[in-house]
Amino acid sequence: MLPLSLLNTAQGHPMLVELKNGETFNGHLVNCDNWMNLTLREVIQTSPEGDRFWRLPECYIRGNTIKYLRVPDEIMEMVKEDSIRQRQAASGGNRGRKWFSWWKYWSRRKQRWKL
C-alpha cells in the first residue's frame, strides 16, 4: 500500500496530521498532491505544548514538514480492497491461468492416448 494511494482514498475523511515542530492539525482532507502537500478544511490546530487551540476554516500543509498522519481504519480497508481490484483487473481476471490449466489437462490426455 503506497502513501499517496492512501491519501487519495482518504479525501473527504477526517485525519490527524502531526508536524515535525510538534504542532497538530485535525481536519477533513480536501486535496493532496504528489509531494504530499495537504489541504484540510474545518481544522483545529494545536500548539506543540498542547495548551493552545485554533479553529481554522482551511489550511495548507507542506509535505516535507509532516511527521505523522493518522487516518481512520476504514480508509485502510478501502485501500486494500481497491488494490486487490486493480490487481485482478490488470491480470485479466485470471484468463491466463485458465488457459494454462486447460493446456496442462490436454497434454496429460495426449500422453495417455499416445497421440
N, C-alpha and C positions, 0 to 999 in steps of 0.2 A: 504494500500500500504506500503510495507516494504522498508526500505532504501537500502538494498542490491539488491532487485529486481530492484529498480530504477537505481542503479549504473550499474548493469549488462546490462540493456537495453540501458543505455547511452554510452556504449563503442563505440568509434569511433566518438562521437559527442563532440562539444566544451562545456566547462564548466568553471566556476569560482570557485576557492577554496580560502577561507579566513582562515588563521591560527589564533590560539589563541594569537600569538605575534603580529598580525596586518599585516603580510605580505600577499599578494595576489598572486595567480598563475592563469593565463588564458592559457588554452591549450586544446588539444583533449585527452579525456580519452582513454588510451590504455588497462589498466587492473586494476582490483580491487580484493581484497581477502575478506575473512570472517571477518577480523579485520578492514575493510575499509581503508587499505593501498592502495594508488593510484599510478599509473604510468601515467604521462602525457607526450605528445610529442608536439613539436612546442610551447614551453611555453614562456610566458612573465611574469617575476617575478617583483613585485612592492614592494618597501620598505614600512615599516609601516607608514612613513611620507608621502609617495606618491610622493617624489621628485626624486627618482632614479628608473631606469628600467634596467632589464637584459633580454636578449634573450637566452634561453636555448634550445638545441635540444631535451632533455628529462630530466625529473626529477621524483624522487620518494618521496612521501609524506606519512609520518607515520600517521595512522588513528587517534591515540589519540591526535594529535596536531590540528586536523581540528575543526574549529569553525562553518563554514558556507559553504554550497555548493549551487551553482546556476546552474541549468540545463535549457535548452530550454523548452518551453511549450509543443512542440510536443512530447517530451520524456514522459511527464506526461500522455498525451493521449495514447501513445503506451503502457505504463504500465497498464493503466486502461483496455484497450482492451485485453491485454494478461491475466490479472487476471480474466476477465469475461469469456474468452475462457477456461481457466483452470478450473473454477468452473463448467462450463457446461459439460466439458469432465469428470470431477470427478463425476458428478451426473448421468452420463449415458444418457445424452440427454433427461431427463425428462421421462424416461421409467417407473419409479415407479409411477409417478403422473398419467400417462395414465391408468395404471393397476388399481390404486385406484379409478379413476373416473368410469371406466367400472364396477368395483365391486359394487360401490355405486348405479349405474344405475340398475344393475341386482337385487340388494337387494330390491329396490323400486318396481320393476316389480313383484317380487315374492310376495310382500305384497298385491299388487292389485289383483293378480290372486289367492291368498290364497294357494300358493304351499307349 
